[in-house]
Structures are given as C-alpha cells and as structure tokens.
Amino acid sequence: MAKGGLAVEIVGRYRVSPPPNIVPPTSLPLTFFDIPWLFFSPTQPLFFYDYPYPTSHFLSTALPPLIHSLSLTLRHFFALAATLVCPPHSSNPPFIVYDRSNFVSLVVAQSTADFHHLCSNHQRCVNDFYPLLPPLPSGEQEETQTPLLAAQITIFSNVGVCIGFAYHNVVADGRSFNSFIKTWASLFKDPSSCSVNSSLLPFYDRTAIKDSYGLQSIFLNHWRKRSSTNMVIGVSDKDLDSAMVRATFLMCPDDMEKIKGWIVGRCKVKNMDQPPRLTPSNLTCAYVWVCLIKSHEKVNGKLTGKNPSYFGFNAGGITRLGYPVPAAYFGNCIGFARTMATQSELSGEDGIIVAADAIGNRVKDLDEAFLEGAENWISEWGEFYGSDSEPHVMVSGSPKLDFYETDFGWGKARRIEEISMDNAKGKAVWFTQSRDVKGGIEVGLALPKPKMDAFTCFFTQLLPHH
C-alpha cells in the first residue's frame, strides 16, 4: 500500500452496513454549522491499542465481532454510512442521503512497523502514519455522491492494533464522532448487551438548529463560488514535505497553574488588567501559540513590524446558542473563532499575557454573542492557508472529549493521533484529553523538523519560574 512511509499488507476488505431492513432511506439537510466543512479535507484520527496476540488470533476471534458490532452501531449512526450528495450544476444545496445500498468501507491490514515507536511522544516521520489510514474520497472532484466515513484496522502481530478513520466533518463534529466510536466499543466489548447508552444515541432533527442570521445562504454562496474552482481547504498527502515530523507534548495542571500564577503576578506588578478566562484550555492555547511564534522566529529569523499572527480554534455551540440543543444532537454544532496579535508582541517578554488576553477576550465574546461575525467564518479560515511563511496557528480537537476512554476491552487507547492536521503544513495543533494525567492536555503537532526541534526547546524551557 504505497502512501509513503512503512508498507502495510491488506488482508481483507469489507463493506459494513446497518442490519438489513431496519433503517429506512433518509435524507438530512445541511445546517449552517455543517456547510463550512464542505471546504475541508477529511478528519483522520488513529486509535492505537495494546493487543498482545498474533494476527491469526485477531482475525479469527476479534474481527468478526468487530464487524458485527460496527453494523449494529450503524443502525443508530446511519448518517456515517450515508453519502454526501452535491447536485451538479444546480442551485440546490448539498445534502446527506442514506439508502439501503450504502455501506462503510473497512480495510483490514497487517504491519511489521514498530508499534511502540508509532505510539511514543517523541518525533516520528509523518509519512510513517499514512499507510494506517483508510482511503476516502475528499470530494475535490465534482462527484455526485461522496462516502462520509471509512475505517481501517491494522494489526501489529503480538503487539497491538490501530483503528484508523477518515470522515468528512460535514456529517459530524468531534462530539458526535465520539458518541459513535464509544457506542461501537461498547457493543463490541459487551455483545450480550442489546441496549446502548441512551445518552449517546444520536438525535437527528435538524430543526434543533435555528438559522436566525441567514448564515446558510451566505455559506452556500461561498461554497458555490469556490466549488467551481474545486477549492478544498487542506491538501493531499502527496503534497506534504517528507521532512515533517509529528510529536506530542503534555501540559499538566501544575504547568497551567505556574503559567496562570506568572500571568497574575506579572499583571499586578505592571498594573495591567488580568486577561479574562484563564482556563486550562486557554492557558495551554496561549502557551503553545507563543512557543510556535518563537520557533518560527528561531528558524526563519527575527520578526519585525506589526505583522499579524492569527490564532484560530473551534468553539462549542451546544451551550452558547441561547436556546436548548439536545446534547446528543448529531451533526455539527461548533463555530469558528479567530483572534490576533502582532508577532513582535507575542515573541516579547510578555508574549504569554498578550496571547492569553487575545484568546480570553475572544472566548468571552463567544460566550456573550456566539454567532456575531459568523458570516466571515469561511473567508477567515481560508486565510490560514495563504502564505506558508505566515506563522498562523489553528487548534482542532478538544480536551473536553474523552477519546482515551474508548474501551474495546483492550484497555485504554495507548495513543491517539490526528493525521489530517499535517495538511496545514505546520500551522495546526491538535488537543485531546491526557491519557495518564488527570486534567492534563495532550498537544499534538506536525512541523518541519527544524521548527519541531525549536518548539521542543521552547516548550520545555519557557515555563515561567518564580
């Protein structure tokens, strides 16, 4: 399988559908929260698990119930087996359609790669991960129907297993995907249980989302303009720099408290207003932003003038819309947020305060008026993929999602990686809840090696000391 990196051997291909004659043909419109994701390439999470048995054991004892439990899961999460329909040359908007011929493509493979190396925190070549990903059309061509989810299970004999996914965010945000994978794991782990955790079961009624600001038509107009040029935000892995490396860094609660204490103390000494919303996530964002700016400066030279650095992140909308949305709503309910500071301010001695202030105020604005400025979401996020030389930063993922608790009966995931951030060419960061440290945040990055070396140095040294 030639996608760069270490080869894998395909041992099976399956088409997994919901149980027959249970899910009726269904059509789901896209809400204004879904439409911006038409511009993005698929999300590609990898879940690594310890599995100390040979490949033959997995194929005979684990694979059949994995396929069966996936089918049972798709009974509820049928939207993931559906396709995205983009009517060609039409003013009609795209929509999601499920019919009984739909399926999720599942590839089963085996690999002789070093499982423990792939699961480590230290630098690893980005190319080593691509063979673990299932193929999924990105929607770049004008296809009438695009599958929304594909999966791949790769067995590392006597050591572990990796379950990899590719899914188009237009069908589900991370919260919805988390409910899907938790349900699959639960049904696999306990096949005797016919019941599914009702809090995870998807709620599909699109009328739960109210388009009070006419955003759907604004976003559809963006999409029609850009679809005529096949514009998809993100690139395919063939365009990536093979010198890119991945690494994971841990921000512990103690580190966050240190940063917070330093900010508060420094603001008192300088008689400055303290940044709002000094939460663990915002503190981590501020710290990572400054480390990345300093790394850029070290590799590319000193930053001068008032050049802006944008910091973008996704913000949950379920609790911010001013009206109730069911927690189990399936689809997208996140907004795009962007803030800005000058590069010279961020690399200065009070850079962390500048970053925390910019992020905290943006979060405060979102809490007060979540959809204000939303008409600019698409154009603002497109700017992140402009010049490769601009040190902008985007955070995806969320430490609020407990992906490491996804238990197929093999214990906690050994490692979770998000591969699609490679497409941002060093501008993307992925956050997830820490596997081992309560309240900690794992920070995943993919950067050119010189910049990763610099980031590692700043991340470990920059923590303020009293």
Solvent accessible surface area in square Angstrom, and as a share of the most:
residue,aa,sasa,rsa
1,M,71,0.32
2,A,108,0.84
3,K,53,0.23
4,G,39,0.37
5,G,42,0.41
6,L,78,0.39
7,A,74,0.57
8,V,10,0.06
9,E,101,0.45
10,I,50,0.26
11,V,56,0.32
12,G,13,0.13
13,R,167,0.61
14,Y,79,0.30
15,R,182,0.66
16,V,4,0.02
17,S,39,0.25
18,P,8,0.05
19,P,23,0.15
20,P,112,0.71
21,N,121,0.62
22,I,77,0.39
23,V,9,0.05
24,P,79,0.50
25,P,84,0.53
26,T,37,0.22
27,S,68,0.44
28,L,13,0.06
29,P,74,0.46
30,L,6,0.03
31,T,13,0.08
32,F,2,0.01
33,F,1,0.00
34,D,0,0.00
35,I,1,0.00
36,P,1,0.01
37,W,24,0.09
38,L,26,0.13
39,F,2,0.01
40,F,29,0.12
41,S,21,0.14
42,P,11,0.07
43,T,26,0.15
44,Q,38,0.17
45,P,9,0.05
46,L,0,0.00
47,F,1,0.00
48,F,0,0.00
49,Y,0,0.00
50,D,44,0.23
51,Y,8,0.03
52,P,88,0.55
53,Y,104,0.40
54,P,59,0.37
55,T,15,0.09
56,S,79,0.51
57,H,70,0.31
58,F,0,0.00
59,L,60,0.30
60,S,77,0.50
61,T,73,0.43
62,A,6,0.05
63,L,9,0.05
64,P,70,0.44
65,P,47,0.30
66,L,0,0.00
67,I,38,0.19
68,H,111,0.50
69,S,3,0.02
70,L,1,0.01
71,S,19,0.13
72,L,55,0.28
73,T,0,0.00
74,L,0,0.00
75,R,109,0.40
76,H,49,0.22
77,F,0,0.00
78,F,25,0.10
79,A,1,0.01
80,L,1,0.00
81,A,2,0.01
82,A,1,0.01
83,T,15,0.09
84,L,15,0.07
85,V,19,0.11
86,C,22,0.13
87,P,27,0.17
88,P,63,0.40
89,H,179,0.80
90,S,38,0.24
91,S,89,0.57
92,N,89,0.46
93,P,55,0.35
94,P,2,0.01
95,F,67,0.28
96,I,2,0.01
97,V,32,0.19
98,Y,8,0.03
99,D,49,0.25
100,R,129,0.47
101,S,88,0.57
102,N,14,0.07
103,F,67,0.28
104,V,1,0.00
105,S,43,0.28
106,L,0,0.00
107,V,3,0.01
108,V,0,0.00
109,A,0,0.00
110,Q,53,0.23
111,S,9,0.06
112,T,144,0.83
113,A,21,0.16
114,D,87,0.45
115,F,4,0.02
116,H,117,0.52
117,H,61,0.27
118,L,1,0.01
119,C,11,0.07
120,S,24,0.15
121,N,81,0.42
122,H,101,0.45
123,Q,48,0.22
124,R,4,0.01
125,C,45,0.27
126,V,0,0.00
127,N,34,0.17
128,D,24,0.12
129,F,0,0.00
130,Y,6,0.02
131,P,1,0.00
132,L,4,0.02
133,L,7,0.03
134,P,5,0.03
135,P,75,0.47
136,L,25,0.12
137,P,54,0.34
138,S,32,0.21
139,G,32,0.31
140,E,61,0.27
141,Q,113,0.50
142,E,104,0.47
143,E,54,0.24
144,T,74,0.43
145,Q,89,0.39
146,T,4,0.02
147,P,49,0.31
148,L,0,0.00
149,L,4,0.02
150,A,1,0.01
151,A,1,0.01
152,Q,0,0.00
153,I,0,0.00
154,T,0,0.00
155,I,0,0.00
156,F,4,0.02
157,S,48,0.31
158,N,90,0.46
159,V,51,0.29
160,G,0,0.00
161,V,0,0.00
162,C,0,0.00
163,I,0,0.00
164,G,0,0.00
165,F,1,0.00
166,A,1,0.01
167,Y,7,0.03
168,H,13,0.06
169,N,17,0.08
170,V,3,0.01
171,V,0,0.00
172,A,0,0.00
173,D,1,0.00
174,G,21,0.20
175,R,56,0.20
176,S,3,0.02
177,F,1,0.01
178,N,16,0.08
179,S,22,0.14
180,F,0,0.00
181,I,0,0.00
182,K,31,0.13
183,T,0,0.00
184,W,0,0.00
185,A,3,0.02
186,S,50,0.32
187,L,12,0.06
188,F,26,0.11
189,K,110,0.47
190,D,67,0.34
191,P,97,0.61
192,S,97,0.63
193,S,36,0.23
194,C,129,0.77
195,S,86,0.55
196,V,23,0.13
197,N,84,0.43
198,S,89,0.57
199,S,80,0.52
200,L,37,0.19
201,L,55,0.28
202,P,24,0.15
203,F,77,0.32
204,Y,38,0.14
205,D,70,0.36
206,R,22,0.08
207,T,106,0.62
208,A,16,0.12
209,I,15,0.08
210,K,108,0.46
211,D,57,0.29
212,S,89,0.58
213,Y,140,0.53
214,G,34,0.32
215,L,3,0.01
216,Q,57,0.26
217,S,67,0.43
218,I,61,0.31
219,F,0,0.00
220,L,13,0.06
221,N,79,0.40
222,H,44,0.20
223,W,32,0.11
224,R,79,0.29
225,K,148,0.63
226,R,53,0.19
227,S,42,0.27
228,S,93,0.60
229,T,98,0.57
230,N,88,0.45
231,M,66,0.30
232,V,26,0.15
233,I,3,0.02
234,G,11,0.11
235,V,46,0.26
236,S,41,0.26
237,D,55,0.29
238,K,165,0.70
239,D,74,0.38
240,L,21,0.10
241,D,75,0.39
242,S,72,0.46
243,A,55,0.43
244,M,3,0.01
245,V,15,0.09
246,R,1,0.00
247,A,5,0.04
248,T,14,0.08
249,F,20,0.08
250,L,63,0.31
251,M,1,0.00
252,C,37,0.22
253,P,46,0.29
254,D,107,0.55
255,D,23,0.12
256,M,7,0.03
257,E,111,0.50
258,K,79,0.33
259,I,0,0.00
260,K,69,0.29
261,G,32,0.31
262,W,55,0.19
263,I,0,0.00
264,V,36,0.21
265,G,32,0.30
266,R,63,0.23
267,C,4,0.02
268,K,156,0.66
269,V,127,0.73
270,K,87,0.37
271,N,142,0.73
272,M,74,0.33
273,D,134,0.69
274,Q,94,0.42
275,P,3,0.02
276,P,31,0.19
277,R,87,0.32
278,L,21,0.10
279,T,56,0.33
280,P,75,0.47
281,S,35,0.23
282,N,14,0.07
283,L,3,0.02
284,T,0,0.00
285,C,7,0.04
286,A,0,0.00
287,Y,0,0.00
288,V,0,0.00
289,W,0,0.00
290,V,2,0.01
291,C,0,0.00
292,L,10,0.05
293,I,0,0.00
294,K,36,0.15
295,S,0,0.00
296,H,11,0.05
297,E,25,0.11
298,K,129,0.55
299,V,68,0.39
300,N,93,0.48
301,G,35,0.33
302,K,156,0.66
303,L,25,0.13
304,T,100,0.58
305,G,50,0.48
306,K,167,0.71
307,N,71,0.36
308,P,47,0.30
309,S,0,0.00
310,Y,37,0.14
311,F,0,0.00
312,G,0,0.00
313,F,20,0.08
314,N,40,0.20
315,A,6,0.04
316,G,37,0.36
317,G,0,0.00
318,I,35,0.18
319,T,127,0.74
320,R,63,0.23
321,L,24,0.12
322,G,83,0.80
323,Y,48,0.18
324,P,126,0.79
325,V,11,0.07
326,P,53,0.33
327,A,82,0.63
328,A,28,0.21
329,Y,1,0.00
330,F,3,0.01
331,G,0,0.00
332,N,0,0.00
333,C,1,0.00
334,I,31,0.16
335,G,1,0.01
336,F,5,0.02
337,A,1,0.00
338,R,44,0.16
339,T,17,0.10
340,M,96,0.43
341,A,6,0.05
342,T,18,0.10
343,Q,3,0.01
344,S,46,0.30
345,E,86,0.38
346,L,0,0.00
347,S,17,0.11
348,G,32,0.31
349,E,137,0.61
350,D,20,0.10
351,G,1,0.01
352,I,13,0.07
353,I,5,0.03
354,V,40,0.23
355,A,0,0.00
356,A,3,0.02
357,D,53,0.27
358,A,18,0.14
359,I,1,0.01
360,G,0,0.00
361,N,59,0.30
362,R,49,0.18
363,V,18,0.10
364,K,75,0.32
365,D,73,0.38
366,L,2,0.01
367,D,62,0.32
368,E,120,0.54
369,A,42,0.32
370,F,9,0.04
371,L,19,0.09
372,E,129,0.58
373,G,31,0.30
374,A,0,0.00
375,E,75,0.34
376,N,64,0.33
377,W,7,0.02
378,I,5,0.03
379,S,42,0.27
380,E,43,0.19
381,W,12,0.04
382,G,15,0.14
383,E,84,0.38
384,F,0,0.00
385,Y,66,0.25
386,G,46,0.44
387,S,57,0.37
388,D,103,0.53
389,S,70,0.45
390,E,56,0.25
391,P,14,0.09
392,H,14,0.06
393,V,3,0.02
394,M,10,0.04
395,V,8,0.05
396,S,37,0.24
397,G,34,0.33
398,S,31,0.20
399,P,27,0.17
400,K,178,0.75
401,L,29,0.14
402,D,48,0.25
403,F,18,0.07
404,Y,2,0.01
405,E,82,0.37
406,T,0,0.00
407,D,45,0.23
408,F,2,0.01
409,G,46,0.45
410,W,46,0.16
411,G,34,0.33
412,K,81,0.34
413,A,0,0.00
414,R,90,0.33
415,R,13,0.05
416,I,5,0.03
417,E,7,0.03
418,E,6,0.03
419,I,2,0.01
420,S,21,0.14
421,M,13,0.06
422,D,1,0.00
423,N,18,0.09
424,A,3,0.03
425,K,83,0.35
426,G,13,0.12
427,K,9,0.04
428,A,10,0.08
429,V,0,0.00
430,W,22,0.08
431,F,2,0.01
432,T,2,0.01
433,Q,56,0.25
434,S,11,0.07
435,R,45,0.16
436,D,108,0.56
437,V,48,0.27
438,K,195,0.83
439,G,49,0.47
440,G,2,0.02
441,I,5,0.03
442,E,16,0.07
443,V,0,0.00
444,G,8,0.07
445,L,1,0.01
446,A,2,0.02
447,L,0,0.00
448,P,43,0.27
449,K,95,0.40
450,P,79,0.49
451,K,34,0.14
452,M,0,0.00
453,D,64,0.33
454,A,5,0.04
455,F,0,0.00
456,T,50,0.29
457,C,42,0.25
458,F,44,0.18
459,F,13,0.05
460,T,90,0.52
461,Q,125,0.56
462,L,46,0.23
463,L,25,0.12
464,P,12,0.08
465,H,142,0.63
466,H,172,0.77
